[in-house]
């Protein structure tokens, strides 16, 4: 009887051990699945960081291009201002010449009439 009781205890202990092994195996499988999910998350995150790095590089390139364009625009504005001043001077000179021409023409026409 004592021997039978030991066998029952041994068998019960063996069943408990097998159940613990199954639980541990299930827990290990769950950890493995979770690690796979975490691995995929890190891969996705790496891809996003890489894409954002490219976007930042593109933005930086556009900012540099815009800066160059603004500098060129400023140079063109300065040159346009100079041309505008020259054009204004030429316009004034033309008006003075026209005014002098009009005065001379008026004198040429009016003097012979007044002297008669």
Buried (B, 14 or more C-beta within 10 A) or exposed (E): EEEEEEEEEEEEEEEEEEEEEEEEEEEEEEEEEEEEEEEEEEEEEEEEEEEEEEEEEEEEEEEEEEEEEEEEEEEEEEEEEEEEEEEEEEEEEEEEEEEEEEEEEEEEEEEEEEEE
